[in-house]
Amino acid sequence: MTVQDLITPGTVLGRYTVERVEALPSIQATAYLLRHELGARHLHIERDDDNQTFAVFFPTVPSDSTGVAHILEHTALMGSRNFPVADPFFSMIPRSLNTFMNAMTASDWTTYLYSTRNEKDFFNLLNIYLDAAFFPLLRYESFRRDGHRFENADPADKTSELKMQGVVYNEMKGAMATPSSVLWKALQKALYPDLTYANNSGGEPSEIPNLTYQGLKDFHAAHYHPSNAYFYTYGNLPLERYLDAIEAGVMQDFTPNVLDVSIPDQTPFTEPQNVQASYPSTDTERGAQALVAWKLGHSFDPDENLRWKVLSEVLLGNAAAPLTRPLIESGLGSALSDGSGYQDEFREAAFAVGLKGLSAASAPAVQTLVLDTLARIASEGLPAELIDSALHQFEIAQKEVSNSGWPYSLKVAFRAVGPWLYGGDPLDGLNLDAALARLQEARNNGPIFEDMIREGLLNNTHRVTLTLVPDPELASAQEQAEREMVARLSADFTEEDRVRVVQEAVSLLESQDTDDDVSILPTLTLSDVTRKVARPAYTVEQTGGAVVGRVEQPTSGLVYLDVQVRLPELSSEELELLPLYAFTVTRSGAAGQDYAALARRIEAVTGGISASVGSSTGPDSLDDLRLSMSFGGKALSRNAGELVSVLRDVIAQPEFEATRLEQLLKQRVAGQKAGIVSSGNAYAGRLAAAQLSPEAALDEQLIGLAGLKRLEALVESGDWASTIERLKALHARVLEGQGRLCVTASSGDLALDVSSITGLFGGRQAAHVSSPLAPRVPVARTTDTPVAYNAVAFQTVPFTHPDSPALLALGNLLTSEYLLRELREKGGAYGGGAGFNSHSGVFRMTSYRDPNIGRTFEVFRQARDFLNGPAFQGEGAGLRELNEAILSASKGLDPLTSPDTVGRMRFYGDLGGYTADVQEAYVERLLNVQISDLIRVMDSYLTPDHAAYALLAGKDPNADTAAQGLTFKVESI
């Protein structure tokens, strides 16, 4: 018996009292709920998982849109009582082996959170995070750097143009240029006009300058106190170790406090409202969105919350869903609007649905269609099988333990925190069994969802119809408004004020050039790096034109099936069509079923299926370019055979139909266009690399802006008949390829019969793909954004080349020691860094939501001067920076895995030549990299004559880059 076995409700642990202990069998865990004498709440999830996790949540309720909660989240991490360096957060990233590390601001809470598999690292980061949250220095310089400040175009020249600067300021300028962000903020304001949700917690760029330094400090005092804190820990260490560290780091310095952060109910509307919002866009024909939204009941009511989640899944969960299908088939828009579905991020939940990819004039028709369809559904009733299928998805979500996307420990945290912060039970989101049982009992007594539609939606007057309208003049109007704001705020400036602005700017720049004594920060060492990679056992069998790997893993009652097809040689036309094939093949019909019937079947018996295109290179040669088509899916053990059947039908007998193909193509185009600005650095980096790397050139054609341009042309042509014939021909070519299947399951399911799939493939020799490079000329793509995304790329060496580990370390060193300082701290960009893809051999430097263009490319160019500077010359120079770069680089070689991914990665890695031995040899070479290696690879590969340039921006960049001798070929997206 352990000490933890003796912990029961009422047990006192120091100044904590245990309030509940509850087994969570569905996730193989035990939950402990505690309360501290100061009022702090604590949820600990004890689970046999070494990915130790910490989070602290503070309810934060801003009363304006100055972004105070968001700016505080930034500045709290910029020096604290015990760690008074300029930026402990960014300084700790290369000193840690974290699997996640961040801070986030939501509409009504702020959180600081991280996870790591290294015990020493966990407590190192805990000290940093606790000190940052509860004892931040909140220096005036930090407020000016990340919040807002006046700064001249030439910081040292008071006669140059006066501008507004700040990391958060520029971040939010970029964020509020995206339609999804504008719609989301407008929806909150429309549904909850009297509550904190009416404000933009991230900050409205026009209002951020109204935040004062004192206001920032007052907000911290009013919200960041143990009495207002919700702590979360997760892992396999004794509970007392987590509690003792928090007690020593925080609690002993506080006394109880009463803080009012409550959010009342929104007064219901007496009649529905119509609201219009605008975003900067020139797409006036199809750039609008129309969304119908309702305020519902309390999101922390476990039964109501579950019922609305299930109803949302029933109505919208797949292409055949009874609300989704008529909306899409109406032709009014191309896809469901942003924000569609049930939203429980607010104290009172919301349900919303609508369309995007339409003209603003169609908004009334969308509202009518939504209301009429809901009325018909309520009248005709929902088939029981649709509800059963939706509940089946919740069963899968409850069982699955996966680190894919996010660490599982943080998925658990967010499932608990929603109801917890609003006064509900945090365990409701972790153990759905009781609520599911009550729901099933209610269903046995008669229909319930139809009444929810009638009373919660149709008869609910607290309804808003929001129309999001593209405005081609808004970007220039916002620029003019910003200039007028700066002029207004500086109208009373005296000569002394203008001198002060210059002095403060110069002082800030000088402070950013001052090296901190980061030795006061805790760190891991290279001895903490894991030198071995995972080697899960698997069996291999060859059957016809396919090879099958079987991996036994504790998958919690789920079965995972992956089907990778190494493709034969394809023509350029077939290559260009491949992304469309991958997008449509799982969303069309198959084996005699139309797309709606197949969608219902997929939801009823699987946890979803997918298809994608992938390119890769061999470990020894960058010219060894490979192309594959991948299918995959998961299912509960009882449905494993059905999973095989579904995938077999999709792979063997897809059925493409003109009307559905048009719908899907328009969805694809709308979705990709909507994501350009939020992923601008990735698009720019790909454009640059496509001039140098065959793999990047192929990616640009498949998933980049070049691929988008082709899809748009296809939509314009409307030539669906010939496109379907081409898709059929491509399908036949896919089946000629080599199949590589991987079954991941528990022992009882490992013998799953997949012969119906393996027999499909011809086993034709996989071809080495060639992809012509893009022309070697700087390229700029302009779109609706007030900030820039800049990139420079270099082609270097393959994975097994001796210089590859040095390039990997170099990317991390330049990011932490040079680019973050130059681009973010000095330049005001939200993000920036260097990265090396050891598989493709491409080295990139990029910036994100950057107010600068020419300056940033100069920073990129001067990276060589930085590395060849005095900080890295002489015996012992740069040793700390080197070790941190290696430590940080090693994280990518030892990724966080889980039962669903670890075997699949090993199986396909071995087939591709990236064996465990090859990977471990790479780690050993990385651990032996020296400063001289970094300087050598910089001077060998990352020189101006090897560089390729690209950017995304809202304007022609050539006036900005003339000083750098760069002339960009400019095209509009």
N, C-alpha and C positions, 0 to 999 in steps of 0.2 A: 504493500500500500504506500502510495506517495503522499506528500503533503497536499498536493492538488486534490487527491481523492477525498480529503477531509474538509474541503471547502464546501460549505452549504449556505443557504440563505441565512443571514444574520451573522455570519462569520465576520470578524473585524480583522482587517489587515492594515496595520498602521492606523492611518486616519481615514481609511476606506471601509465601507460596510458593504458586504455582498448582499444585493437585493434579490437576485435570481440566479439560479444555475439550471440550465436546460440543455438536454441532449438534442442534437440536430442530426438525426440518423441519415437524412437524405443527403447531407454533405459530409458525413463522417466527422462530425465536430461536436464540441461542447461550447455553449455560450455562457459567459459570466457577465452579469450586469452589476455594476458597483456605483456607489455614490460617495463622493469625498465630503469631508466636513465643510469645505468651502463651497460646496454645491456642484462641483464638476461631476459630470456623468462619464462613465467609462464602460465600453463594451469590449470584451476580450473574446476572441474566437480561438479556442484551443484546437489545433488540428495537426496531424502528422505531416507537416509541410515545413521545409526549412527556409521558405521565402518569407522571412520575418518582415512584418509590415506595421507601419505606424501612420496615423493620421490624426489631426486635431481639426475639428470643425467649429467655426464661430458663426452663429446667426448674425448676419450683418444687414441692416435695413437702412440703406441710404434714403435721404429725403430730397435728393436732387440728382441731376445727371452730370455732376462734376467728375464722376469716376472715382470718388474718394475711396471706396472699398477696393477698387482695382489698383489704384496708385499705392494704397497702403500695402496691398499684397506684395507689390514690387519692392517698396522701400523698406519693409520690415526685413527683407532678406539681404539688405545692404549694410550690414554691420550691426553688432549687438554688444551687450555689456561684456561678455566674456570673449567675444571674437570681434574686436573693433577694426577689422579690415574693411576695405571698400566693398567687397562683394563676396561674402562667405559662400553664398549659394553656388555661384559659378566656379568659385575656387575649389569647392568640394567635388564637383563633378569628376574631374580627373584624379581625385584622391580617393575615389570610392569605386566599388564594384556593384553599385546599385543596379537593380533591375527596373526601377522606376524612381523618378525624383522630380517633383514639380510642386507648384502651388496653383490654385485656381480660384477664380471669383465667379460665383453664380449670381442669380437675381437676388437671392436673400441669404446667402451664406458664402463664407470664404474658407478654404481648407488648405492645409500644408501637409503633404503626404509623400511617402517614399516606401520602397521595399528593397530588400537585399537578402542574398543567401549566405552572407558572411556575418557571423555573430559580432565580431569586433566592429565591422562596418556599421551594423545596426545601431550600436550604442554610440559610435562616433557621430553618426547622422542625427541620432536622437538629441544629443547635446547641442548640435548646431540648430536644429529645428525648434527645440524648446526655447533656447535663448533668443532666437530670431522672433518668434511669435510673441513672447511675453516680455522680453527686455530689449527691444530694438532701439538703436540709437536715433533713428529717424532724423538724420542729419539734413540740414537745409540743402546741402549740395546734392544729397540723394533725391530730395523732393524736386529740385530743379532739373536734375538729369533725367529722371524717369517720369516726372509729372509734366511740368510745363515751365518754359522760361522764354524770355526775349533773347534773341541772339541775332547779330548781324550776319549777312551773307558771308562776309569776311569777319570772323569773330573779333579781330583786332582793329577793325576799321569802323568807327562809329558813323561814318558817312555812307557806308554801304547799306543796302536794303535791310530793314529791320523785319525779322520773321519770328514766328512762334515755333518752338522746338520742344522736344520731349519724347522719350521712348513710348510711353503710353499714348501720348497725343498722336504720334505717327501710327502706332498700332491701330488705334481706333479710327483714324482716317481711312486706313486700308480696310478695316473690318466693316465700317459703315458704308463702304462702296459696293458691298456684295448684296445681292437681292435677298438672300436668306437671312442675313443679319438685320437688314432694314425691316423685313417682314416680321421677324420674331419680336423685335423691339416694339414695332407698331401694334402687334397683336396684344402684347402684354399691356400696353398703355390703353388700348381700346377695351379690353375685357376687365381690367382692374384699375380704373382711372383714379380711384381715391387711395390706392395703396402704394407701397414701396415699388411694386412691379411697374408702375407707370413711369418710373425713372430708369435710365440706362445705367446699370451698375458698373458697366465697363467704362462709361464716360462718353458723352456726346462731344465731339471735337469742338463745337461752338461753345460749350459750357465748361469744358475742362479748365480754361484759364480763370474761371471764377473761384476755383478752389484755392484757399489760402493755406499756408504752411501751418498756421495754428489750427485750422479746420482739420487737417490731416491728423495732427497729434490728438485733438479732442476726440476724433472718431476712434482712434486706437484705444484711448482711455475708456470710451463708452462701450466698447465691444470685446476687446481682447483681455479678458479676465477669466480666471478659473471658474468663477460662478456662471460664466456664459460659454463654457467650453464643453465640447463633446469629444472625448478621446476614444480612439479605436486602436486596438492592437490585435495582431494575428500571428500565430506561429506555434512552435513546439517547445518554447522555453517555459520555465516555471512562471506562473502569473506574477509572483512577488518580484521577479527581476524587472519586469516592465513597470510595475507600480513604484518600486523603490527608486528607480531612475527618474521617474516623473516627479515624485515627491521631492527628491533632492534637487532637481533642476528647476522646479517651479514653485511648488506649493508652499514651501517654507517662507517664501517672501511675500505672501499675500494674506489678507484678512477677508472675511466674507463680504460680499457686496451684492446689492440688489440692482439689477440692470433690466430696464424695460425694452426688450426687443420683440415684443409681441406684435403679431400681425392680425388685425381684426378681419372679420368677414367683409367682403365687398357688398355694399347695398345693391340689391338686385335691380336691374333695369325694369321699368314698366313697359317698355316697348323696344323692339330690336333697333339696332344702330347700324348705320352705314358709314364706313371710314375709308379714306383714300390716303395712301402714302406713295412717295416717289423715290426712285433710286436712279443714279446716273447710268444711262444706257442709251445707245443709239438704235436699239432693236425695238422700234415702235410698232412693228407689225405683230411680232409674236413674243415680246418680252414681258408681257403683263402676267400677273397672277391674281386669282380670285379665291378667297378663302372664307368659308362660313364657319364660325366658331361659337361655342357655348361655354359659359361658366357652369360647372357642376358642383357636386358636394365636396366634402372634406377629403383630401387625398390620403389622410392618415386613417381613414375608416377601412379596416382590412377587407371587409366584405364588399363594400362599394368599390374600392380600388380594384379588387380582383375582377369583379363583374364588368367594370368598364374596360379593363384591359382585355378581357375575353371578348366582349362585344366589339371592341376596336379591331381585334384580330379577325373576328368573323366578318365584319363589314369591309375591311380594307386589307386583310393579311396576304392576299395573293391576287393574281391577275383575274381570277374568276370570281372573286368576292362580290357579293351582291350590290355593294356600293361602288367599288372600284370599276367593275366592268362597264356599267352604263355610262359612267363618267368618261372613261377612255374611249369607248366606242361612239360617244356623241360627236367626236371630232372637234369639240370646242377648244380643247387643249391637247398637249402632247403627253403630259404626265401628271400625277398627283402633285399638288402644290407643296412647297416647303411648309413644314409645320403640321401636315396632315396626321391625324391619329389622336390617341389619348395622351394627354400631357399631365403628369403628376408632379412636375417640378414646382408647383405652386401650392400654397396651403389649401386653396380651393382649386380643384383640378379643372381641366378644360378638355373639350373634344373639338377637333377642327377637321375640316375636309374641304378640298377644292382642287383647282387645276392650275397648271402653269403652261407656258408656251402658247399664250392666247393673246388676242387683242383686248385692250381695256374695255372696248364696247361690248364684249361678250360676258362681262362680269355678272350682269343681271340674269343672263341665261344660265350661268353656272349656279347661282343661288336657287333659281327655280328648279333646276334639275336635281340639285341636292335635296331640297325639301320634298319634291314630288317622289323621288326615289325612296327616301326614308318613309314617307307616308305609305307607299305601296308595300314596302318590306314589313312595316308594322301591321298592315292589314292582312297580307297574305301569310305572314309568319315566317320564321326562320327554320329551315330543315334541321332536324336534330343532328344529322351527320356533319353539318357545318360546325355546329357547336362542339361536337365530339372531336373534330379535327383540330379546332382551336385549343381545346383543353389538352390534346395530345402534344401540341407545341410547348405548353407550359410544363408538362411532365418531363419533356426532354430538357428544357432549360433548368428545371429543378435538379435533375440528375447529373447534368454534364459538369465536369471539373476540367476546365481548360484555361491555359495561360495564353491562348491565341488572342492577339489584339491587345488585351490588357492582362496584367497579372490577375489570376483568379482571386487572390486575397483582396484586391481592390474592387473587383466586381461584387464580392460579398459586402464590402463596406458600403457601396452605393445602393445596394438593395436594402440595407438596414437604415441608412441615414435619412432617407426621405421621410418616412413616418416619424422617426425619432425626433427630428428637429421641430416638428409641429406638434409634439406632445403625444404622439402615438407610440406603439410598441415596435421597437426596432427588429424584434424577432419575427414579426408578421411577414416581412419580406424574405426571410431566410427559411421559413418552414411553412409552406403553403398548404400542407396536408389538411389542417383543420379547416381553413377557409374553403378549400376545394371540396371537402366533405359537406360543408354547409351549403355550398353552391349546388352540389349534386342533389342534396335533399330538397332544396327549393325547386329545382327543375322537376323533381318527381311530383311535386305538388301543382305543377302547371307552368305555362310559359311565363318567363320573367323578362327576357330581353326585349320583347315587343313592347311591354309596358315602359321599359327604360327608354326606348326610342320615343314613345309618345310623350311621356312626362318629362324626361330629361332633355329632349331635343325639340320635338315638334311643338309642344305646349310651353316651352321655356322661353320667356321673353328676354332673358339675359343672353341675347344673341347679337353677334357682330358680323357683318359682311365686310371684309377688308379687301380692297382692291389695291394691288401694288402696281404702280404705273411707271414704265420707263420714261425718263425725261432726258432727251439729248442735250439740253441746255444746262442741266443741273450741275455737272462737273465744273463748267466755267463759272456758273453762278456761285458755287461753293468756294472756288478760288478767289473770286472777287469779294465774297463775304468775309473770307479769312483776312484778305488785305485790309478791308474796312474795319474788321475787328482789331487788328494790330494798330491801325491808325487811331481808332477810337481810344483804345486802352493806353496809347502812348501820347495822346494829344496834349497832355499837360506836362510832358517831360521837359525838364530843364536841361541845360548843358551838363549839370552834375549828374542827372539821371542817365544821360546817354553815356557819359564816361563810366558810370557805375555798371551799366550793362556790359560794356567792353571789359571792365576789370573783372566782373564776375565770370564772364565767358572765358577769359584768359586764365583766371584762377581755376575754373573747373577743368579746363584742358590740362593745365599743369598738374593738378591733383590726379588726373587720369594717367599721366605719364610717370607718376611716382610709384615705385614698386613697394607694395605692402610687405610686411613681415608675415608671410603666410605660414611660417613655422609654428605659429600659435594654433593653427588648425590641426585637428587630428587627421591621420592619414593611414591608409594601408601601404604595404610595401610590395615589391615584386614577388616576394616569397608567398604572398597571399593569392597569387594568380594560379588558377587551376591549369595544370599542364596537360591533363588528360581530357579527352572528349568522350561524350557518352557513346557506349558501345552496346546498345540493346540487342539482344539476340533475336534473330529472325531466320526463318527457313526460306528456301528458294526452290521453285519448281518451274520447269519449262513446259509449256503446253501449246503446241502449234506455233502461232505467230505472236505469242505473248509469254512473258515471264511473270510469275506471281511470287510476291514476298508475303510472308505471314508473320506478324509481330504480336506476341502476347504481351498485353499491358492491362493494368487495372482500370478499365474504362467505365466503371460504374454502370454497367448494364447497357452501354451503347456500343455500336459497331460502326467503324469508319472504313469506307472503301474509296480508294483513289485509283484512277485509271489515267495513266500518262501515255500518250501516243507520240513516239518519236517519228516525225513526219518524213516522207520521202521528198525528193526534190520537187519544189513547186515553182511554177512560173511567177513572174512579177505580178501578174493580174491575180493569181490565186493567193499570193502572199497578202496583197492589199485587201482582199476580201475576208481573210482569216479572222480579224477582230469582229466583223459583223456576224460571221458564222458563230463565233464563240458567244456573242451576246444574245443571238436569237435562238440558238439550238435548244436551250433549256426553257425558253419562254414561248415556243411555238407548240404545235401539236406533235404527236408521235404515235406510230403503230395504230393508226385508225382513230385515235382520240384527237379532238380539236384542242386548242390551247387551254380552253377553260376546263375541260374534263381532265386534262393532264395536270393542270395546276391544282385542282381539287385532290387528285390522286397523290400528288407529291406531298401536299400538306397532311393528308390523312395517314400516310405510312412512313414518312421520313422527316428528318429535321431540316430538310432543304437539300437541293443539289446545285451544283455549280459547273461552269465551264469557263476556261480561260486559255489564253495563248501565252507561252513563255519562251524566252530566248536565253541562251547561256553560252558560255565558252568553256572549252576544256581547260584543265589546270595548267597545261604546258604550252598552250598557244592561243593567242588572241584571234588568230585566223580560224581556229576550230570552232566555228559558230554553229550552234545547234538550235533547232526549233521544235517545239513540242506543243501538242494540244492536250489539255488536262481536264478531266471530268472528276467530280468527287461528290460524296454525300455521306450522311450519317443517319442512323436509325436506332431505335430501341431494339434490343436483342430479339424480341418477339417479331419484329418486322424486318429482320435482316434479309430474308429471302425476297421480300417485296422491294427493298432497296436495290438489290441486284436486278430485279425485273424492271424497275423504273429506269435505272441507268442503261440497262441493255436496250430498252426501247428507244431512249433518247439517242444513244450512240448509233444504233443500227438503223432505225427507221424514223428519222425526223421528218416532219411534214411542214413545209413552208407555204404560207397562203398570203396573197397579195395585201389584203386589208390589214392583217395582223403584222406583216412585215413593215408596212408603212407606219403603223403605230409604234412599233419597236424602234425603228430607225429614228423617228422623231424624238422618242424618249431618250435614245442614246445621245443624239446631238444636243438636246436641251440639257441633259445631265452633265455632259462633258463641258459645255460652254459655261454652265453655272459654277463649275469647280475650277475654272482657269485662274481667277484672281486669288482664291484661297490657296492654290498650289502653284503660284507664279514662279517661285524659285525652281521647282521641279521642271516646269515647262521650259524655263530659260536654260537651265542646266542641260536638258536634253537637246535643245537646239544647238548649244555650243558643242556638246560632245558628238553630235551627229556629223560634224565636219571632220572628225578624227577617227572615230571608233566604228567599226562595222556593226557591232552589237547596238550601240546607241543610235546609229543610222536606221537600223531595223526597227528599234523601239519607236523612233520618231515617226516612221511610216505606219506603225501599228497602233500606237496609243498617244502619239504626240499631236501637235497642231497640224502637221501634214495629213495625218490620218483623219482628223476632224474635218479638214477642208474637203477631203474626198467624200466623206459621209454627207456633208452639206450639199455637195454637188449631186449626189445620188438622190437626196430628198427633192432637190429642185427639178431633176429630170423626171421623177415619177415613173421610171422604167422598171416596174416591179416584175413583170413577166420574165424579162431577160435576166434580172437579178436572181430570181428564183432558180432559173436554169443553171446559172453559174454556181449558186449555192449547192445545188444537187451534184454538180460535177465535182466541186470541192469536197463534198461529203464522201464521194467515192474515193477520192485521193486520200482522205484521212484514214479510211478503212484499210488502205494498202500498207499503212505504217506498222511499226513494231509496238505492241501493247506492253505496258509495264504496270502491273496491278499491285497494290499494297493493301492488305487486309489488316486492320488493327483492331484487336478485340480481346476479351477475356478468354480463358482456355476453352470454355464451353462453346464459344462461337467461332473459334479460330479455323475450323474446317469448313467454313462457309463455301458453298458450291458457287463458283464464279465462272463455270465453264461456258455458260450462255454468253458471256462477254469475251472470254479469251478466244473463242472460236470465230470472232468477228474479224480478226486482223490478219492481213496477208503476210505480215512479217517482213515486208520489203526493207532492204537496207536503208537505214536513215542517212539522209544526205547532209553534207556540210553546206551550210547556207552561205551565199554571198550577198552582200548588201552594199550598193554603191554609196559612197560618202556624199554628204551634202556639200555644195560649193564652199570653198574656204574663204568666207567673207563674213565680217561681223553682221549679225542679223538682229533686227529689232521688230517686235510685234507690238502694236499699239492696241489698247482696249480701254474700257471705262474704269480707270483706277487713278487715284491721286498720288500714288506712290509707285516705286519702281522695284523690279526684281532683276538683279544683275548677276551675270555668271561669266566665268572664264573656265575653260576646260583644257586638259592636257591628256594625250594618250601616252601610256607608259608601258608596263610589263605585265606578263601573266602571273598567276597565283604562285607557281613554283619557282619563279625567278628570285634569285637571292636579294634583289632590291625591293621586292614587294612589301615585306614587313616594315622596312624603313619608311616607305611611302605611307603606309597605314599609320604609323606613329607620327609622321610629319603632319598629316592632316589634323590629328588631335592636338598637336602642339601649336600649330598655327591658329587653330580655333580658340583655344583657351588663353594663349599668351599674346596673341596679336590681333586677330580679326574681331573678337568680341569687344575688345577695347576700342579699336579704330572705328568699327562700323556701328556698334550699339552705343557705347559710352560716349564717344566723341561725335559720331555721325548721326545718332538719333534713330537708326534703323531698329526695328523690332528684333530682328535676328540676322545672323550671318555666321559663316563658318567655312571650313574646308573639310572635304571628305574624299576618301579614296575607296573606290569599289575594287576590292582585290580580285574579284572574278572577271570583271570587264576590263580592268587595267586603267580605268578613267579616273583622273584626279580632278576635282572641281573645287572652285571657290565661288560661293553664292551669297547674296544678301536677300533679305525678306522684309517687305513693307519698308522700303528704304526711301527717305526723302531726297537722296543724292543719287547721281548717276556718274558724272565725270570724276568726282572725288573718290567714289567707291572703286572705279577701275584703276585709279592711281594707287589706292590702298592695295588692291590685288597685285599690282606691278611691284610695289615696294616690299612685298613679302620676302623677296630674296635678300634685299638689303637688311631687313630685320634679322633674318637668320644668320647672315654673315656679319652682324654687328657685334659690338663688344660683349654683349651678354652671353655669347656662346663661344668666345675666344679664350684660350688659356686653359691650363690644367684645372679640371674640376668644374669649369664654367658650364652652366646649363644642366648640371646633373639632376637637380630637382625637377626641372621642367621635362627633361627626358624621361625620368622614371614615371612621372605623372602621365605623360603621353603614352607610354607603353602600357601602363595600368589601365588607362581609359580605352586604349585600342583593344586590349585583351577581352573586354566585355563582349564585343561583337563576335568573338571566336568561341564564346561559351554562353550562348543565348539561353534565356529561360524557356524551358520546354515543359511539356505535360504529357500525360499518356496518349493524347490524340496526335501529338506532333513528333515526339522523340524518335519513334521507330520509323515513321515515314521519312523524316529528314535523313536518318542513317541509311535507309534502304536506297533512296534516290541519290543521295550523296555518293554512296559506294558505286552505283551504276554509272554515275557521271565522272568518276575518277577522283572525286574529292573524298577519299577514304579517311578513316580515322588516323591511319599512319601519316598520310599526307597533311592532315590538319594539325596533328600534334607536332610534326616537324616544323610547320609554320609557326606555331606558338614558341617553340624553342628558338627559332631564328629571331622572332620578335623580341624575346627576352634578352637577346644578345646585341640588339641594335645600339649603336653609339652615336654621339653627337656628330662625329665626323661622317657617319653614314647619312644622317639627315642633310647635312650641308652638301654632300656629294650628290645625292639623288635630286636635291633642289636644283643644283647647278647643271645636272645632266638632263633632266626631263622637264623641269618647270621654267623654261626660259621663254622670252617673248616670241621667239621664232617658232616655238612649239605650241603657242596658245591659239585658242579659238574663242570667240566672244559672242555673247547673245544677251538679250534682255527683253523684259516685258515692261511697258510703261504706258502712261496716259498721253504721251506726247512724242514728237520726233526728238531723239536724244542728241542729234549731231552737234547742236550748238554747245551742249554740255561736255562733249567728249573731244572737241577739237584740240584742246591742250594736250590730250593723250595721243593725238595722231590717229584716232579711231573714227572711221566713217562707216556708219551702219546702213545697211540696206533695210529700209523701213516698209513694212506692210501692215495693214490693219487686219485684225482678227475678225 
